[in-house]
Amino acid sequence: MRHLFYILSVGIIFGFASCEKFEGDQTVPAYLYIDKISLVENPDLSSQGFEQDSGFLSSDINTVEIIVNKSHKVGVFELPCTIPVLQGGNSEVLVYPCVKQNGMSATRIRYPFYQSVTQNTNLVPGETQTLNISAQYKNAPSYFLRTENFEKASHEFDTVLKFCPNEFTAEGVTIKYGKKCGIIFVPADVSVISTVIEKKFNFASLANAFYLELDYASTTPFRVGLSGYGNTGYLEYTALELYPTNGEWKKVYINLGKVWGQMNLDNKDFQIKFWAFNRNNSSNAWVCIDNVKVMKDY
């Protein structure tokens, strides 16, 4: 994802790995090692009817922010990482899972819908402690405005988007999660085709995070944005353009909040829209999507 139409910034934006200065009497750091962070089931969400299969729990947590003993801000580190910490003894380590907002390395954020993780460990100068970290979604069903994994008999999109492979398939398509995904196919004689999530959203205001999560694979570029009637009539705004993946599945966290504000959509209906392009008259231009989540913090 090398091209971005609007750089969106809800939440805290971080740089790459950083570390603290040596302070006080301790001159030899202890070390923490974190290999990766997986997203795991939140039992509280399961008890409220959320099916948390491997698709629902797809993630791309590639960075962590570390705070030790509540106030000692260690820094932000790209995974896997070995982290120097100028603290000793039994210590509380607070880990914030971070993601690339809009797929951009320069805009890594604490993802507002993942819980932070706390672990206690004994920090010994010169020694390395390995932390095995798993993250969960926050226990707030209201955050999930819409979810779609394409495993049921119907889906949340209009009829332009088809079930794959049941209704349509194309050369090179693979299913990564479950038995089906959604596919947008762009014929060779068509330059662009669009589809929307049929649900119309309406917010009185937007003080907090508003994101779209999805897994995708494609042979052609596509955009994601919003459409609706603002103060000046019908509007369509792009939040992000995604480039072809040569059929490889990827995960993206798209910040829709700034686009919503730019469109002046307070108390107005709007939809989430996808545009798939065929700029080279290809006979095999397609976009597959799965595990779509519309997320809003209140």
Kinemage of the C-alpha trace (Angstrom):
@kinemage 1
@onewidth
@group {chain A} dominant
@subgroup {mainchain}
@vectorlist {calphas} color= white
{ca met a 1} P 0.000 0.000 0.000
{ca arg a 2} L 2.220 2.758 -1.293
{ca his a 3} L -0.412 5.316 -2.146
{ca leu a 4} L -2.696 7.067 0.303
{ca phe a 5} L -5.393 9.549 -0.654
{ca tyr a 6} L -5.923 10.868 2.860
{ca ile a 7} L -3.550 10.287 5.765
{ca leu a 8} L -5.909 9.682 8.629
{ca ser a 9} L -4.907 10.097 12.251
{ca val a 10} L -7.297 9.017 14.984
{ca gly a 11} L -5.509 7.823 18.113
{ca ile a 12} L -1.826 7.933 18.928
{ca ile a 13} L 0.675 7.814 16.059
{ca phe a 14} L 4.052 6.303 16.736
{ca gly a 15} L 7.439 6.073 15.074
{ca phe a 16} L 9.661 3.043 14.856
{ca ala a 17} L 11.432 1.352 17.759
{ca ser a 18} L 12.683 3.650 20.470
{ca cys a 19} L 14.266 3.151 23.856
{ca glu a 20} L 14.746 5.037 27.069
{ca lys a 21} L 17.828 6.881 28.310
{ca phe a 22} L 19.849 5.435 31.154
{ca glu a 23} L 18.721 7.188 34.315
{ca gly a 24} L 19.516 6.800 38.013
{ca asp a 25} L 22.019 4.271 39.389
{ca gln a 26} L 21.136 1.360 37.122
{ca thr a 27} L 23.417 1.263 34.082
{ca val a 28} L 22.875 -2.330 32.901
{ca pro a 29} L 19.399 -2.951 31.502
{ca ala a 30} L 17.288 -6.014 31.827
{ca tyr a 31} L 15.751 -7.200 28.571
{ca leu a 32} L 12.300 -8.251 27.414
{ca tyr a 33} L 11.835 -10.338 24.290
{ca ile a 34} L 8.539 -10.499 22.390
{ca asp a 35} L 8.366 -12.613 19.247
{ca lys a 36} L 4.803 -11.994 18.083
{ca ile a 37} L 1.289 -11.252 19.308
{ca ser a 38} L -1.671 -13.324 18.211
{ca leu a 39} L -5.308 -12.358 18.607
{ca val a 40} L -7.236 -14.916 20.684
{ca glu a 41} L -10.830 -15.437 21.697
{ca asn a 42} L -12.385 -13.176 24.304
{ca pro a 43} L -14.690 -15.481 26.324
{ca asp a 44} L -16.889 -12.574 27.359
{ca leu a 45} L -17.636 -11.773 23.725
{ca ser a 46} L -18.304 -15.448 23.006
{ca ser a 47} L -20.882 -15.550 25.807
{ca gln a 48} L -22.663 -12.669 24.052
{ca gly a 49} L -22.996 -14.486 20.740
{ca phe a 50} L -19.800 -13.601 18.887
{ca glu a 51} L -18.344 -16.540 16.938
{ca gln a 52} L -14.599 -16.018 17.174
{ca asp a 53} L -13.211 -18.399 14.573
{ca ser a 54} L -9.827 -18.021 12.865
{ca gly a 55} L -11.269 -15.504 10.403
{ca phe a 56} L -12.811 -13.311 13.070
{ca leu a 57} L -9.465 -13.377 14.888
{ca ser a 58} L -7.311 -12.495 11.873
{ca ser a 59} L -4.900 -9.713 12.793
{ca asp a 60} L -1.663 -7.963 11.889
{ca ile a 61} L -0.253 -6.790 15.219
{ca asn a 62} L 3.270 -5.816 14.221
{ca thr a 63} L 4.320 -3.323 16.904
{ca val a 64} L 4.096 -2.912 20.682
{ca glu a 65} L 4.231 -0.006 23.079
{ca ile a 66} L 5.769 -0.916 26.463
{ca ile a 67} L 5.218 0.715 29.864
{ca val a 68} L 6.822 -0.775 32.991
{ca asn a 69} L 5.549 -0.274 36.549
{ca lys a 70} L 2.734 2.038 35.403
{ca ser a 71} L 4.831 5.146 34.744
{ca his a 72} L 8.085 4.008 33.140
{ca lys a 73} L 7.516 4.546 29.396
{ca val a 74} L 10.019 2.318 27.655
{ca gly a 75} L 9.124 2.909 24.007
{ca val a 76} L 7.555 1.556 20.834
{ca phe a 77} L 9.093 -1.476 19.105
{ca glu a 78} L 8.491 -3.398 15.914
{ca leu a 79} L 8.034 -7.157 16.376
{ca pro a 80} L 9.961 -9.326 16.947
{ca cys a 81} L 11.984 -7.246 19.390
{ca thr a 82} L 14.421 -7.324 22.284
{ca ile a 83} L 13.682 -4.394 24.601
{ca pro a 84} L 16.138 -2.856 27.095
{ca val a 85} L 14.497 -1.858 30.368
{ca leu a 86} L 16.157 0.081 33.173
{ca gln a 87} L 14.060 -1.446 35.919
{ca gly a 88} L 14.788 -4.364 38.234
{ca gly a 89} L 12.984 -6.880 40.397
{ca asn a 90} L 9.360 -7.931 40.206
{ca ser a 91} L 7.813 -5.585 37.670
{ca glu a 92} L 4.503 -5.014 35.940
{ca val a 93} L 4.837 -4.841 32.159
{ca leu a 94} L 1.997 -3.179 30.249
{ca val a 95} L 1.865 -4.035 26.538
{ca tyr a 96} L -0.268 -2.137 24.014
{ca pro a 97} L -0.843 -3.993 20.712
{ca cys a 98} L -0.218 -1.627 17.792
{ca val a 99} L -1.070 -1.834 14.093
{ca lys a 100} L -0.265 0.031 10.887
{ca gln a 101} L -3.119 2.473 10.427
{ca asn a 102} L -4.097 2.404 6.728
{ca gly a 103} L -1.247 -0.060 6.182
{ca met a 104} L 1.362 2.682 6.620
{ca ser a 105} L 4.513 2.036 8.651
{ca ala a 106} L 4.692 5.734 9.545
{ca thr a 107} L 1.290 5.645 11.254
{ca arg a 108} L 1.486 2.876 13.830
{ca ile a 109} L -1.180 3.248 16.509
{ca arg a 110} L -2.497 1.550 19.600
{ca tyr a 111} L -5.477 -0.134 17.996
{ca pro a 112} L -8.423 1.198 20.034
{ca phe a 113} L -10.424 -2.045 19.884
{ca tyr a 114} L -7.709 -4.360 21.284
{ca gln a 115} L -7.205 -4.736 25.025
{ca ser a 116} L -3.847 -3.916 26.544
{ca val a 117} L -2.031 -6.836 28.177
{ca thr a 118} L -0.365 -6.824 31.600
{ca gln a 119} L 2.254 -9.366 32.674
{ca asn a 120} L 4.379 -9.549 35.811
{ca thr a 121} L 7.984 -10.608 35.454
{ca asn a 122} L 11.253 -10.488 37.386
{ca leu a 123} L 13.660 -8.122 35.660
{ca val a 124} L 17.337 -8.941 36.207
{ca pro a 125} L 20.039 -6.643 34.774
{ca gly a 126} L 21.806 -8.331 31.859
{ca glu a 127} L 19.206 -11.094 31.538
{ca thr a 128} L 16.387 -11.540 29.004
{ca gln a 129} L 12.828 -12.457 29.920
{ca thr a 130} L 10.589 -13.761 27.142
{ca leu a 131} L 6.991 -12.559 27.200
{ca asn a 132} L 4.365 -14.714 25.502
{ca ile a 133} L 1.629 -12.241 24.657
{ca ser a 134} L -1.867 -12.826 23.303
{ca ala a 135} L -4.286 -9.999 22.608
{ca gln a 136} L -8.096 -9.885 22.664
{ca tyr a 137} L -10.807 -7.604 21.388
{ca lys a 138} L -12.235 -5.391 24.101
{ca asn a 139} L -15.357 -6.701 25.782
{ca ala a 140} L -17.726 -4.231 24.128
{ca pro a 141} L -20.175 -5.749 21.616
{ca ser a 142} L -21.406 -2.256 20.704
{ca tyr a 143} L -18.036 -1.581 19.018
{ca phe a 144} L -18.925 -4.057 16.262
{ca leu a 145} L -21.385 -2.159 14.054
{ca arg a 146} L -21.223 -4.803 11.305
{ca thr a 147} L -19.286 -8.027 10.753
{ca glu a 148} L -19.196 -10.166 7.620
{ca asn a 149} L -17.331 -13.434 7.062
{ca phe a 150} L -19.363 -14.628 4.035
{ca glu a 151} L -20.140 -17.991 5.605
{ca lys a 152} L -23.925 -17.528 5.787
{ca ala a 153} L -26.552 -17.742 3.034
{ca ser a 154} L -26.604 -13.955 2.522
{ca his a 155} L -24.121 -11.133 3.058
{ca glu a 156} L -24.054 -7.443 4.019
{ca phe a 157} L -23.156 -6.088 0.547
{ca asp a 158} L -25.208 -5.297 -2.542
{ca thr a 159} L -25.499 -7.788 -5.410
{ca val a 160} L -22.374 -6.554 -7.235
{ca leu a 161} L -20.287 -8.484 -4.714
{ca lys a 162} L -20.609 -12.258 -5.131
{ca phe a 163} L -19.919 -15.245 -2.954
{ca cys a 164} L -16.718 -17.007 -3.968
{ca pro a 165} L -16.613 -19.821 -5.041
{ca asn a 166} L -20.387 -20.472 -4.883
{ca glu a 167} L -21.553 -17.701 -7.223
{ca phe a 168} L -18.330 -16.734 -8.980
{ca thr a 169} L -14.644 -17.511 -8.977
{ca ala a 170} L -11.600 -16.416 -10.958
{ca glu a 171} L -8.118 -17.592 -11.852
{ca gly a 172} L -5.741 -17.499 -8.888
{ca val a 173} L -8.357 -17.067 -6.163
{ca thr a 174} L -7.723 -18.967 -2.927
{ca ile a 175} L -9.911 -19.084 0.180
{ca lys a 176} L -7.896 -18.440 3.342
{ca tyr a 177} L -10.624 -18.421 5.997
{ca gly a 178} L -13.622 -20.737 6.130
{ca lys a 179} L -15.273 -21.939 2.933
{ca lys a 180} L -16.208 -18.666 1.212
{ca cys a 181} L -15.196 -15.051 0.719
{ca gly a 182} L -16.602 -12.100 -1.180
{ca ile a 183} L -15.392 -11.284 -4.706
{ca ile a 184} L -15.674 -8.227 -6.948
{ca phe a 185} L -14.833 -9.059 -10.576
{ca val a 186} L -14.126 -6.275 -13.088
{ca pro a 187} L -14.595 -7.365 -16.740
{ca ala a 188} L -11.958 -6.396 -19.301
{ca asp a 189} L -14.263 -3.849 -20.961
{ca val a 190} L -15.130 -2.096 -17.662
{ca ser a 191} L -12.813 0.442 -16.052
{ca val a 192} L -14.364 0.557 -12.565
{ca ile a 193} L -17.106 -1.211 -10.653
{ca ser a 194} L -18.382 -0.394 -7.166
{ca thr a 195} L -20.189 -2.084 -4.308
{ca val a 196} L -21.463 -0.890 -0.934
{ca ile a 197} L -22.302 -2.328 2.437
{ca glu a 198} L -26.078 -2.053 2.229
{ca lys a 199} L -26.498 -0.879 5.805
{ca lys a 200} L -26.739 2.910 6.033
{ca phe a 201} L -24.966 4.422 9.029
{ca asn a 202} L -25.852 7.673 10.770
{ca phe a 203} L -23.808 9.282 13.571
{ca ala a 204} L -24.844 12.391 15.462
{ca ser a 205} L -21.165 13.012 16.156
{ca leu a 206} L -17.848 11.200 15.993
{ca ala a 207} L -15.568 11.901 18.941
{ca asn a 208} L -13.731 8.576 18.889
{ca ala a 209} L -12.355 5.943 16.537
{ca phe a 210} L -14.182 4.699 13.426
{ca tyr a 211} L -12.430 1.909 11.510
{ca leu a 212} L -12.973 -0.721 8.864
{ca glu a 213} L -11.026 -3.966 9.241
{ca leu a 214} L -10.742 -6.461 6.424
{ca asp a 215} L -8.652 -9.199 4.904
{ca tyr a 216} L -8.150 -8.867 1.172
{ca ala a 217} L -6.424 -10.357 -1.861
{ca ser a 218} L -6.476 -8.817 -5.326
{ca thr a 219} L -5.066 -8.696 -8.828
{ca thr a 220} L -6.185 -5.116 -9.369
{ca pro a 221} L -6.266 -1.842 -7.386
{ca phe a 222} L -9.288 -0.908 -5.313
{ca arg a 223} L -10.380 1.929 -3.060
{ca val a 224} L -12.377 2.093 0.146
{ca gly a 225} L -14.299 5.146 1.286
{ca leu a 226} L -17.664 6.647 2.134
{ca ser a 227} L -20.626 7.844 0.091
{ca gly a 228} L -23.578 9.920 1.209
{ca tyr a 229} L -25.329 13.260 1.124
{ca gly a 230} L -23.395 16.021 2.836
{ca asn a 231} L -24.171 19.713 3.059
{ca thr a 232} L -23.362 20.221 -0.640
{ca gly a 233} L -25.201 17.217 -2.071
{ca tyr a 234} L -24.100 13.677 -2.903
{ca leu a 235} L -20.442 12.998 -2.057
{ca glu a 236} L -17.968 10.154 -2.464
{ca tyr a 237} L -14.669 10.317 -0.584
{ca thr a 238} L -11.791 7.848 -0.751
{ca ala a 239} L -10.112 6.845 2.497
{ca leu a 240} L -7.491 4.519 1.030
{ca glu a 241} L -6.387 2.951 -2.251
{ca leu a 242} L -4.984 -0.565 -1.982
{ca tyr a 243} L -2.656 -2.031 -4.576
{ca pro a 244} L -2.725 -5.551 -6.067
{ca thr a 245} L -1.376 -8.311 -3.842
{ca asn a 246} L -0.878 -10.874 -6.653
{ca gly a 247} L -3.451 -13.029 -4.914
{ca glu a 248} L -1.768 -12.967 -1.478
{ca trp a 249} L -4.105 -12.325 1.464
{ca lys a 250} L -3.333 -9.277 3.608
{ca lys a 251} L -4.919 -7.482 6.580
{ca val a 252} L -5.647 -3.759 6.783
{ca tyr a 253} L -7.081 -1.375 9.394
{ca ile a 254} L -8.661 1.597 7.606
{ca asn a 255} L -9.377 4.786 9.522
{ca leu a 256} L -12.701 6.154 8.243
{ca gly a 257} L -13.074 8.856 10.886
{ca lys a 258} L -11.375 11.748 9.093
{ca val a 259} L -13.245 11.093 5.853
{ca trp a 260} L -16.527 11.175 7.798
{ca gly a 261} L -15.556 14.575 9.212
{ca gln a 262} L -14.466 15.962 5.833
{ca met a 263} L -17.845 15.041 4.352
{ca asn a 264} L -19.790 16.821 7.151
{ca leu a 265} L -21.994 13.782 7.698
{ca asp a 266} L -23.341 14.692 11.157
{ca asn a 267} L -26.848 13.214 11.454
{ca lys a 268} L -26.766 12.140 7.783
{ca asp a 269} L -27.029 8.669 6.257
{ca phe a 270} L -23.907 7.294 4.592
{ca gln a 271} L -22.522 3.985 3.334
{ca ile a 272} L -19.134 2.314 3.155
{ca lys a 273} L -18.168 1.918 -0.489
{ca phe a 274} L -15.616 -0.116 -2.462
{ca trp a 275} L -14.375 0.745 -5.966
{ca ala a 276} L -12.460 -1.927 -7.945
{ca phe a 277} L -10.560 -0.851 -11.068
{ca asn a 278} L -9.445 -2.485 -14.310
{ca arg a 279} L -6.958 -0.004 -15.751
{ca asn a 280} L -5.219 -2.420 -18.129
{ca asn a 281} L -8.184 -4.241 -19.714
{ca ser a 282} L -7.190 -7.388 -17.837
{ca ser a 283} L -9.296 -10.512 -18.231
{ca asn a 284} L -8.559 -11.474 -14.631
{ca ala a 285} L -9.143 -8.338 -12.522
{ca trp a 286} L -10.654 -9.222 -9.146
{ca val a 287} L -10.730 -8.234 -5.493
{ca cys a 288} L -11.541 -10.743 -2.751
{ca ile a 289} L -12.437 -9.592 0.763
{ca asp a 290} L -13.189 -11.430 3.998
{ca asn a 291} L -13.641 -10.854 7.734
{ca val a 292} L -15.058 -7.375 7.278
{ca lys a 293} L -15.655 -5.459 10.519
{ca val a 294} L -17.102 -1.959 10.875
{ca met a 295} L -15.814 -0.734 14.255
{ca lys a 296} L -16.778 2.384 16.213
{ca asp a 297} L -15.682 3.508 19.655
{ca tyr a 298} L -18.223 5.317 21.829
